[in-house]
Amino acid sequence: MKISFLGHATLLVETAAHSILIDPFITGNEKAAGKVNIEDLNPDFILLTHAHQDHILDVEPIAKQSGATIVSNYEIAMHYQAKGFEVHPMNHGGSWEFPFGKVKYTQAIHTSSFPDGTYGGQPGGFILTADNKRVYIAGDTALTLDMKLIPEWGKLNLAVLPIGDNFTMGVSDAVIASDLIKCNKVLGYHYDTFGYIEIDHQRAKAKFDAAGKKLHLLEIGASLEV
């Protein structure tokens, strides 16, 4: 399994036979300009953690060109189904076997509304199991004791955690989260895109190092093999 960081909270997960795009926010991210082109993206599935603009901005053009199935909570899925897109609705605690592997929809502590202010359902995260690997993508979330449940569903090979603070947990809470989910290999995301969530990269890595853990901070467009 290969995971590419496309900026902010956007990820491209490539399995042996499928590609899964998560929370596409590219055209609105100045830091991704010239590094990622949405016309080059043709995922089989698009997974959405919640409805905020910085997670769904490019869903429609990418889904239209690729024919991807949109996977998210019931409210978000119905929003896109009404627009003619192929969808698969989920909700917290549920799991489903997709062609690429298994997805479990997990809790996240955050808010969720579409850019026009309409209700976007409850936010969530995902546990992806594919190619004999298991990855937890936390979504936008605060630190929560519910994370203790994550390893009950299997040992993780990687955790993708928000580290920008202010709107989500920050670096210190992400270190605690990695303890709760029993995963010492972490890919940080949801940081640096705008002023509220800028971080000191060296200080962030040092906090993880001090706890005996590894924090990966990828350049936009770079990849990590799981």
C-alpha positions in Angstrom: 0.0 0.0 0.0 1.3 3.4 -0.9 0.0 6.7 0.6 0.7 10.0 -1.1 0.2 13.3 0.7 -1.5 15.8 -1.6 -1.6 18.7 0.9 -3.7 19.6 4.0 -5.8 16.5 4.7 -5.8 15.1 1.2 -4.4 11.6 0.7 -4.2 9.2 -2.2 -4.1 5.6 -1.1 -3.0 3.1 -3.8 -3.5 -0.6 -3.2 -2.6 -3.5 -5.5 -5.6 -2.9 -7.7 -7.4 0.2 -6.6 -6.9 3.9 -5.7 -8.7 5.7 -2.9 -8.7 9.5 -2.6 -9.5 11.0 0.8 -10.8 14.5 1.5 -9.8 16.3 -1.7 -9.0 19.9 -1.1 -6.5 20.8 -3.8 -7.5 23.8 -6.0 -8.2 25.9 -2.9 -4.8 25.1 -1.3 -2.1 27.6 -2.4 0.6 25.2 -1.1 -0.5 22.5 -3.6 -0.4 24.8 -6.6 1.9 23.4 -9.3 2.4 20.2 -7.3 -1.0 18.5 -7.7 -3.4 18.6 -10.7 -6.9 17.3 -10.1 -7.2 16.4 -13.7 -4.5 13.7 -13.1 -6.6 12.1 -10.3 -8.8 9.1 -11.3 -9.6 7.3 -8.0 -12.0 4.4 -7.8 -13.3 5.6 -4.5 -13.4 9.0 -2.6 -13.7 8.8 1.2 -14.9 11.9 3.0 -14.4 12.4 6.8 -16.8 15.3 7.0 -18.4 18.2 5.0 -16.1 21.2 5.7 -14.9 22.9 2.5 -11.3 22.1 3.2 -12.2 18.5 2.8 -14.7 18.4 0.0 -13.8 21.3 -2.3 -12.8 19.1 -5.3 -15.1 16.1 -4.8 -17.4 16.9 -7.7 -15.0 17.5 -10.5 -12.9 14.5 -9.5 -15.9 12.2 -9.1 -17.3 13.3 -12.4 -14.1 12.6 -14.4 -13.3 9.4 -12.6 -16.7 7.9 -11.9 -15.5 7.2 -8.3 -17.9 6.0 -5.6 -18.2 8.5 -2.8 -18.0 6.9 0.7 -19.0 9.0 3.7 -21.6 9.4 6.4 -25.3 9.1 5.5 -25.9 12.8 5.2 -22.9 13.5 3.0 -23.6 10.5 0.8 -27.2 11.5 0.3 -26.0 15.1 -0.6 -23.9 13.7 -3.5 -26.4 11.1 -4.5 -29.0 13.8 -5.0 -26.5 15.3 -7.5 -26.2 12.1 -9.4 -23.0 10.7 -8.1 -22.5 7.0 -7.1 -22.3 6.8 -3.3 -22.0 4.4 -0.4 -23.3 5.7 2.9 -21.8 4.6 6.3 -22.1 5.6 9.9 -20.1 5.2 13.1 -19.1 1.8 14.1 -20.1 0.3 10.8 -17.8 -1.5 8.4 -18.0 -2.7 4.8 -16.0 -4.9 2.5 -15.1 -2.9 -0.7 -13.3 -4.3 -3.7 -10.0 -2.9 -2.4 -10.5 -4.1 1.2 -12.4 -3.3 4.4 -13.4 0.2 5.7 -14.6 0.8 9.3 -16.1 4.2 10.1 -14.8 5.6 13.4 -15.8 8.4 15.6 -14.2 11.9 15.5 -14.7 14.9 17.8 -15.2 17.9 15.5 -18.0 19.6 13.6 -19.4 19.1 10.1 -21.3 21.4 7.8 -21.3 22.1 4.1 -19.9 25.5 2.8 -23.5 26.8 2.6 -24.0 26.0 6.3 -26.3 23.0 5.8 -25.8 20.0 8.1 -23.1 17.6 7.1 -23.8 14.8 9.6 -21.4 13.7 12.3 -17.6 13.7 11.4 -15.7 10.5 11.4 -12.5 8.7 10.5 -11.6 5.5 8.8 -9.7 2.3 9.4 -8.6 0.9 6.0 -7.5 -2.7 5.8 -6.1 -3.7 2.4 -3.1 -5.6 1.0 -2.6 -7.1 4.5 -2.0 -3.6 6.0 -4.1 -1.6 8.3 -4.2 2.2 8.4 -6.1 4.5 10.7 -7.0 7.9 9.2 -8.4 9.9 12.1 -10.0 12.8 10.2 -10.3 16.1 11.9 -10.6 15.3 15.6 -9.7 16.1 19.1 -7.9 13.7 21.3 -10.6 11.3 22.7 -10.5 8.2 24.8 -12.6 6.4 22.1 -9.2 6.0 20.4 -8.5 3.2 22.9 -10.9 1.1 20.8 -8.9 1.4 17.6 -6.4 -1.4 18.4 -9.2 -3.7 19.4 -10.0 -4.0 15.7 -6.4 -5.0 14.8 -2.8 -3.9 14.9 -2.1 -0.8 12.9 0.7 -0.4 10.4 0.3 3.4 10.3 -1.8 6.1 11.8 -2.6 9.4 10.0 -3.3 12.0 12.7 -4.1 15.8 12.5 -1.4 17.8 14.2 -2.1 21.4 13.4 -3.9 22.3 16.7 -6.5 25.0 17.0 -9.2 23.2 14.9 -8.0 19.6 15.8 -5.6 18.1 18.3 -2.0 19.4 18.1 1.3 17.6 18.3 1.4 16.9 22.0 -2.1 15.4 21.9 -1.2 13.4 18.8 1.7 11.8 20.8 -0.9 10.7 23.4 -3.2 9.5 20.7 -0.5 7.3 19.3 -0.2 5.7 22.7 -4.0 5.1 22.8 -4.1 3.5 19.4 -0.8 1.6 20.0 0.8 2.8 16.8 4.3 4.4 16.9 4.4 5.2 13.1 2.5 8.3 12.4 1.9 10.4 9.3 1.0 14.0 10.3 -1.6 16.0 8.3 -3.9 19.0 8.6 -1.1 21.4 9.3 0.6 24.5 7.7 -2.1 25.1 5.2 -3.0 28.5 6.7 -1.9 30.6 9.7 -4.1 29.0 12.4 -2.4 25.6 11.9 1.2 26.3 11.2 3.6 24.2 13.1 7.4 24.0 13.9 8.4 20.8 12.0 11.6 20.1 14.0 9.9 20.6 17.3 7.0 18.3 16.3 9.4 15.5 15.2 11.4 16.0 18.4 8.3 15.4 20.5 7.6 12.1 18.8 11.3 11.1 18.9 11.3 11.8 22.7 8.4 9.4 23.1 10.1 6.7 21.0 7.9 7.3 18.0 8.3 8.3 14.4 6.5 11.3 12.9 6.5 11.5 9.1 5.9 15.0 7.6 5.8 14.6 3.8 6.2 17.2 1.2 3.1 17.7 -1.0 3.2 15.0 -3.6 5.5 12.7 -1.7 4.6 9.1 -0.8 5.1 6.7 2.0 5.1 2.9 1.6 3.1 1.1 4.4 
